[in-house]
Amino acid sequence: MASMLMNPLRSFLFTFVFPLTLSVSVSPVQTKSKKTLAKPGVKNIVLVDGVRTPFLTSGTTYADLMPHDLARAALQGLLHRTSLPKDAVDYVIYGTVIQEVKTSNVAREASLGAGFSDKIPCHTVTMACISSNVAMTTAGMIAAGQCDAIVAGGVEFMSDVPIRHSRKMRKTMLALNRAKTLGQRLSLIGSIRMAHLTPELPAVAEFSTAETMGHSADRLAAAFGVSRLEQDEFALRSHTLAKQAQDSGLLSDVISFKVPGRDMVSKDNGIRPSSMEQLAKLKPAFIKPHGTVTAANSSFLTDGASAVLIMSEEKALAMGYKPKAYLRDFVYVSQDPKDQLLLGPTYGTPKVLERAGLTMNDIDVFEFHEAFAGQIMANLKAMDSDWFAQTYMGRKTKVGTPPMEKFNLWGGSLSLGHPFGATGCRLVTTVAHRLQKEGGQYGLVAACAAGGQLSMKVKQAYP
Amino acid sequence: LMYSRCLCVMYSHFSVRSFVNYEVKEDVAVIRMNDPNSKVNTLSVQMQTEMTEVFNEVLANNAVQSAVLISSKPGCFIAGADINMIQACKTAEEVTKLSQEGQKMFERIENSPKPIVAAINGSCLGGGLEFAIACQYRVATKSKKTVLGTPEVMLGLLPGAGGTQRLPKMVGIPGAFDMMLTGKNIRADKAKKMGLVHQLVDPLGPGLKSPEERTIEYLEEVAIQCAKDIVNKKIALTRKKGLMQKAQDYVLGIEFVRQQIYKTVTGKVMKMSKGLYPAPLKIIETVKAGLEQGPDSGYLAEAQNFGKLAMTSESNALIGLYHGQVACKKNRFGVPERPVKNLAILGAGLMGAGIAQVTVDKGINTILKDTMVDGLSRGQQQVYKGFNDKTKKKTITSFERDSILSSLTGQLDYKGFEKVDMVIEAVFEDLNIKHKVIKEVEAVISPHCIFATNTSALPIKDIAAASKRPEKVIGMHYFSPVDKMQLLEIITTDKTSKDTTASAVAVGLKQGKVIIVVGDGPGFYTTRCLAPMLAEAVRVLQEGVDPKKLDALTTGFGFPVGAATLADEVGIDVAAHVAEDLGKAFGSRFGGGNVEVLKTMVEKGFKGRKSGKGCYVYTPGLKSKDVNPDLEDLLEKYKLAANPSVSSDSDVQFRLVSRFVNEAVMCLQEGILNGPVEGDIGAVFGLGFPPCLGGPFRFVDTFGADKLVEKMRRFEHVYGNQFTPCQLLLDHAKDSNKRFHK
């Protein structure tokens, strides 16, 4: 895993995605006698089920596919898992970050390919790492009475990314289209120089600041005094917990996928519990030589897709489903894209709790997106600091930190992988599953994304 | 850990030092500098004494293996040597001794058995840079405030504490000459490329402490690690040289090549400075001494030349300008009642757009208003180009450019003017138009809004006559091109309120200007000084001196731009306009050349650079310019016979300069000027008066008022009252103890 990230091309792409955050609150089945978060006059929205393809390190088994193939696999898996009739949903929404130009509305291509009725409208959204969170929160259409059932999902395919001709070359080629005479064409072709042939790679860095995400994470870790040791320990924790979850069959959202021309895939392949000694050997990947963010304590480039089925409670019950959780509330926040790029969870958590009328203590399950171990640790430190809360958040006291015994217990993006567009659905489904398994009442999802944004959700267990 | 904590306690207990202190972290001594009496650290006597003490203790302390040198001030490592310390010296020998003491101290640093890492955040200039390059290793933050450089040449000095000897070895001979002869600031990333620093550290954002505080702490942590790694031999101090470096070293090892470099550099310096500035030549001489005759000769030459330069009138003049500039960057009118947050500019011409450009990136919402779509569009493009050029040079990102420009609104109407705190008009120089504008604007602005007028010659009180609220009217005379010229001349009338002035100065300072505040009158200060000199220049042309020769005479005296070129730059039409207006106001004293010469030129379309023809012909894309051939015929018509007794090269120079200087002194005499400092700053930064002379007032002090009066009397005899010395100048001529500058 480590070596994957050391590859410069890979690490750059990876950076591009992170600036947004989403938190979802999921509430599971009413097991304890806590208050319900239902709002009078507003339809209850439920998560019926969620699935995902195995998350694979990019360049491995999925290498020859296209993004919509992955999304299609997730959709078919969802159909299979829920036995949903193919015309029973009103809308399909997908989130993605690096778009394949041929399938820019990947939601539509995947939905048609998965055999959904061609009468179902589909659209694709993007908001960096929280793209599928945006897809899910569009379920607000249900509350608004527009729809009763939607499928939301996310897909990211890093094994192939659009690499373009240079702007000069594109300009020449377009002019060539319009050239009328042979002479004009020849003179345009003659104008091509070596410089025209340099390809243009997808954004290496945050557009507004020209800083890569890994670089920003390293600075963030330094700003909060997060040590290399702390980061490596957290990364090791993520991998260890993910391995345990995988071995004990807790990752039930993963579907098996027969990859055309290749083997059946049914497990994530990035989980590699290592040792602290091994982790300590790695050199910093972004800030050299004194940085602390390494390939091993960062999330890696991943291919994968996810999908969730969201309905109004009445509709779900009418169709005979037993929903897994209520989707209760959400909030998006954004900050300075330079120095607070990855601090979304700190800003978003208190906001979404306030909206839902809950406190940190009410939450039984926390699922935070792990972009970088350093970013998670920095957020935890920020949430634990009165000074930070007073100086930058206008609060009187600190936000408070989530207890680690409730935090990302089945691994996270560092170990499971992080297909940018698909991670949001994974987080939400995981919270629902953990609430059921652990018997909790409320869950909180937080993810940060490129551009300095964050989304937060609160979920309530379905009784 | 316990041990080191004990040590810290002990040091702070026994120490009475207030500038330099140190604490031991594990086996690294962290030496912190912090001048308690100033915003910046300078290498003052006190600083040096305490530094030596600390250094001795660090060397003697067995628990210490290495050291980190860092400043506790955000934004400043060491800003340079203490200029006052040099100025307090009476003789060259005293200054040479200062230099030798500095050399000795840095030699000890360089030879320290315990490696010293300089951790640089903020300005590291002059003596500060010399200190840093004597250390074994340098780490710098990538902050925008971190700049390295040797600005001594701008004060007429040379790097006098080993800089001339260490820099060529560190960055190569050409690089070292570039740094020392231009005095330019080098940003951290460039410094790393040049080999001036070894490692860079990113500035940090908000964390558990303020970004500034945490960034310094982080820099310290990284520097401590470097210090340890040097001791552990994880970091090698001899850097591997690349192929290019080896090739360059080889070439520069050839004596003939080096001689060629000295020759070329000397040639360039002579061309640019006309030999009027001794410092660059001494720098070349000193570097050469070290490279050709060995370090002993080099260091000796450095100390001796430093002493000699400190005693030159040029250095005295340049240091005077430096102090003046610092003084003119302060607001002596206090804090305005309300800060200007919204500003509107009328007229999107060259001036208006230039003012918008220097305003909009200072967090001020700026409206640029014109009456015509074409004019507005041209102006907006000028502002865009200004910032886009910065993007190309990578001083700002394209995102920052867009973000800055989002505060600029271009419009043709008065929408939103009710929210504006200040209006600066830059419309055509015509009293009637200005009156019309002031009435229109006063109908739409709120009562607190200030009305500033950008004019180069129209008296402000005449413009204010149309205002219902003259206490809110003030003059702000910008110089073209606004984004390059540092000076802003602010003109107050008897009725202008103090708060209005304070507000105008505050805006000007935000725009990054050096500001002089002068009284009202025809031509105020700057235009009034320039007009008689230009009148004399026209007479010189009429007497048969060709424009190239005129330019050579003026630049030979130290003006950066020759008189004929200057007239073309200002615009012949503007010059004609001003000459006529001021001629009416001041009478024959402003005579000399025939105004008709300028008027005829304007009629023929020779309006200067902007029209492609003036004294010279300008071909777009061509840097060289030829004398306008039609000008010769025109001048033939107005030919005057030159009087050989006052027409030598030197006489022509003094005819031009003495009229300038006499008028400047008269402005002080009449109270237009607040003092000689502002007079010198205005003349040098606004009109290009020779910086090596330090401005008209310092020139009188140095040259001698009596000698100047004597020359003027001789010219007066030939030409009349244009050369009559004013009373104040006569007073100074009579009493040699009277000086404008103490």
Interface residues (C-beta under 8 A of the other chain):
Chain A: F207 S208 T209 A210 H215 D218 R219 L220 A222 A223 F224 G225 I287 P289 H290 D336 K338 D339 Q340 A378 K381 A382 S385 W387 F388 T391 Y392
Chain B: Q199 V201 D202 L204 G205 P206 G207 L208 K209 S210 P211 R214 Y218 V222 Q225 T397 F399
